[in-house]
Structures are given as structure tokens and as C-alpha cells.
Amino acid sequence: MKTSVLGLITASLLACAPIAAGHAAGLAGAPAPFDKGGVKVALVTFISAGDFFQAYQAGATKQAKALDIDLQIFSGRQDAAAQRDQIEQAINLGVQAIIIDHGQPEALKDVAQKALDAGIKVVAFDVNLDNPRIPQVEQSDHELAKESLGQALKDNGTSFQAGYVYVAGFAPLDRRNEIWDETKKANPGIAEKARWGTVNDTTAVSTADQTKAAFQANPDITVVFAPYDEFARGVKLATDELGISSKVKIYSADVSTADITEITAEGSPWVATAATNPAVVGAVSVRAAARLIAGEDPGHNIVVKPVLLTQEELRKKGIKTVEDLDAKLPAFGQSDAAAAGWIPSN
Ligand code: SR1
């Protein structure tokens, strides 16, 4: 009897062994060091509040798990000095790669070079570190702004009184701003009556306060270009509170399930947005880091393409969540950027 219990225990231990060994041995068929496992990567963020950044981190975490990467996330608070310290900490932790998500280039370039000098791979998302050894991930911000503004021109013609929400110094917003400038130049009938914007821990609320002041001073604004969903949410909050939502149209960037609820609400002034799935962008960033660690070249400019989402289309297709978008618009839910045969899709 004793022997058979022992036998059973031994047999079950042996049965578990391949699973345990498989985990410790990393990914079958993957290049070193992923074949052995134990890869550590840091994701150092500048902004961590808001739907976009939470979804980006969730996508990065999921892709890291699929690659058996130990991903440590350092949360930013829009504090350039803290972000530098966190990169130093990541270097000291002995990670194999660091993904830098947003930030101020001048505060980051030297510390990113320090990581490279220590043999650590670096990937930048939406912060231009201007280094040929650092791949840049972005959402094709020019295309994104063109899609959103193209819809604004389609809906409103080429002459209107506009409000513009912008904060300089963020790479994606600066790239979108280039298209705003081009659009105004090509359409002299567009009058930018007011410009405002804040990026902080409560961007939407701060933007709402500024929007109210902008509309009080410029009641003739009928179109607002707000190319960040926290900005658009703030503008909508303000126009709802001022009771002027029926007279205004908002064009934005980004999308989340909460945004879809706001866009499709009855009487919503938020009529279009151009967006990627931020979870996909997070996954792409991790894949780029993994390929660098494996000695592969993921490319220097890694672009995730946006899609235009209009209020009309979302309502017509009954889209209520980001998961609905993934299911109904494959171009939104997937990207082959930085993909490789050995990297499991997430
Ligand atoms: C303050 S920068 C905000 C932007 O970063 C990402 O690119 C998102 O698209 C968001 O609009």
C-alpha cells in the first residue's frame, strides 16, 4: 500500500516535471535567451493615468507574459527627473531591455545612452530619442491627424471657426500639430479662434475648465480639434455643462470603451476619432524589445496604423466596446509590426 502511494506521488511529480521544466526552459524554438527563459524587461512610463496608457500597459504585460518575460512597470507622474531615476533603477536591476514610453527627450537621451553602453537594449514609444540604436514606436500620428481632420472637413466644409487643444513637447501631439498647421494652410477659411490644453494627472477635468473659458470668450467656435482622448473628453464635459453640445463638433485621437460610450451617447458632440488599439501598441513595443534582445532588427521606425471611427459608424454597427472594435475591425485589433515567427501572438 505504502509503495503504491509513493509510486503515485512519484508518478504525479514526474507528470508535472515537463511543465515545470518547460517553463524554466523558456520558449521552445525561440532564439537565445528566450529559449532558456528568465528575461527581464522594464517599461518606464512618463504618463500612467488615463485609458490610453492603462490599455497600453495591459497590452505590453500580456505580450510579455506570452514571451515568458518578467516585465517590471515603472509608473510615471509626468515627472522628468523621476523618469530618469527609474531608468537608472532599471539599469541597476540588470534588465535586458528598457521600453521608454513618452517623456522629455532632453531629460532622457543621456540616460538612454547609459543603458545602451551597459549592453541594455532600448525601445522608445512616442518620445524621440534621436539615436540610431533606439527603435521608435509610433501610431503614424500624421495619418491619424489626417483621418480625423479629413472627417472634420467632410462634415463642416473648409470654412469654420475652430478651437484647438494642444500641448507642445509631446512627440505624438507635435506630429499631429504639423498636420493641423498644414490643414489650416490648405484651407484658409479655417479660423483658429482659441488654443488651450493641459497634460496632468487629471487632464480631462483641467481641459474642461479651460474649454469653458475658451467658449465663453469665443462663442462662435463650432469645431474643436482635440487630438488626445483625454482632451476630447474634457471638451465634451465642458460643452455638456455649458449646454452647447448641439452647436459643436469634436474630432479627436484615441479610443477606449469609455470613449465609445461618450461618442455614441445621444446628442454627443464627439463625432469622430482616429485611433489604434493601445493594447496592440503596447504589445508591439514589447515585441520590438524582445527582437533586439534576441539579436534581431525590428526596424527603426515601427508604426501601428490608426483607423478612423465615426460616431455614425459606431452607432450603426452597434459597437460599444474596444472588444467589439477588435472583432468587427481586424485592422484595429491586430498589427504585424515587430512580429516574428517565434513570438507568440497575444
Ligand atoms: C500627451 S500625449 C497623448 C498621446 O499619447 C499617445 O500617443 C496617445 O495617442 C495620446 O493621444
Boltz pocket constraint, residues with backbone or C-beta under 6 A from the ligand:
constraints:
  - pocket:
      binder: B
      contacts: [[A, 52], [A, 126], [A, 139], [A, 170], [A, 172], [A, 173], [A, 199], [A, 227], [A, 228], [A, 229], [A, 253], [A, 254]]
      max_distance: 6.0
